[in-house]
Amino acid sequence: MNSNLIKNVKEILNQYNIKPSKGLGQNFLVDKIVLNKIIKAADIKPTDVVLEIGPGLGVLTQELAKKAKTVIAIEKDVKMCEILKENLKISKNVEIIQSDILKIENCKLKIKNYKLVANLPYYITSPVIRKFLETDNKPELMVLMVQKEVAQRICAKPPKMSLLAVSVQFYAKPEIVGYISKQCFWPKPKVDSAIIRIKPQIDADKKQVDTDLFFKIVKAGFSQPRKQIAGNFKNMLKLNKPLDKTQGKEKIEAWLSQNKINSNRRAESLSIIDWVNLTNSSK
């Protein structure tokens, strides 16, 4: 933790007579070593365009601007935007956009071949990741600071998979770069964080499976995560034609057996390949 960074953050907030917003998850990163870890993980080059979400007071933004060709920072808080525009005048390669990243359409950003780097407020982590993995204009790389537990869930392997893990790993290869203590933020959050690196697989999903059907089946499988998968499919999955309970059970068990999946397994034990196979054999 860097005492000078904390002092600077407090001085700027006092200057503008504002306090960190709990509702917007404003916990400012105040550790120079962690900043450098994020920059290194993103492998920023002089030709890179970087999209930053929630720049706050611009601590990370300034470091990105030193390395990248262009930094586009999306900030929801109007007051933070005023501070950013005032304090980042020296960084001519930084564009500040006041907007809610969850509401702005990716196409309106008018960027291609970009990297996404962010210290994400915890409450928007999952929707932001989903938004940028499901878009046609995916980033080349995502380097995010997220809640430690969320990072572990995203990178989990069978038998500890979750709907979030499947959703991310279907589109991309995630890895945890390192864990970050809550002491590295001001105000201090209640939990530790992690730097996660997500490498999207461009168009890989479209080549192997019907995406809509894939997620319909996955959501059915995880509808009651602690129950056996056959029961979840029996209750949730709509088959090609109306079947009574006996016929439905037999058809589901035959479908699972065809894919070498025991009917008493739980959804968390299935791999991405298992889900793909189930999808491709369900038509």
HELIX and SHEET records of a PDB file:
HELIX    1   1 SER A    3  GLN A   15  1                                  13    
HELIX    2   2 LYS A   32  ALA A   42  1                                  11    
HELIX    3   3 VAL A   59  LYS A   67  1                                   9    
HELIX    4   4 VAL A   78  ASN A   87  1                                  10    
HELIX    5   5 ASN A  106  LEU A  109  5                                   4    
HELIX    6   6 TYR A  122  ILE A  124  5                                   3    
HELIX    7   7 THR A  125  GLU A  134  1                                  10    
HELIX    8   8 LYS A  148  ILE A  154  1                                   7    
HELIX    9   9 LEU A  163  TYR A  171  1                                   9    
HELIX   10  10 LYS A  182  CYS A  184  5                                   3    
HELIX   11  11 ALA A  204  GLN A  208  1                                   5    
HELIX   12  12 THR A  211  GLY A  221  1                                  11    
HELIX   13  13 ILE A  229  MET A  236  1                                   8    
HELIX   14  14 LYS A  245  GLN A  258  1                                  14    
HELIX   15  15 ALA A  267  SER A  269  5                                   3    
HELIX   16  16 ILE A  272  ASN A  280  1                                   9    
SHEET    1   A 2 PHE A  28  LEU A  29  0                                        
SHEET    2   A 2 PHE A 185  TRP A 186 -1                                        
SHEET    1   B 7 VAL A  94  GLN A  98  0                                        
SHEET    2   B 7 THR A  70  GLU A  75  1                                        
SHEET    3   B 7 VAL A  49  ILE A  53  1                                        
SHEET    4   B 7 TYR A 114  ASN A 119  1                                        
SHEET    5   B 7 LEU A 141  GLN A 147  1                                        
SHEET    6   B 7 SER A 193  PRO A 200 -1                                        
SHEET    7   B 7 ALA A 172  ILE A 180 -1                                        
END                                                                             
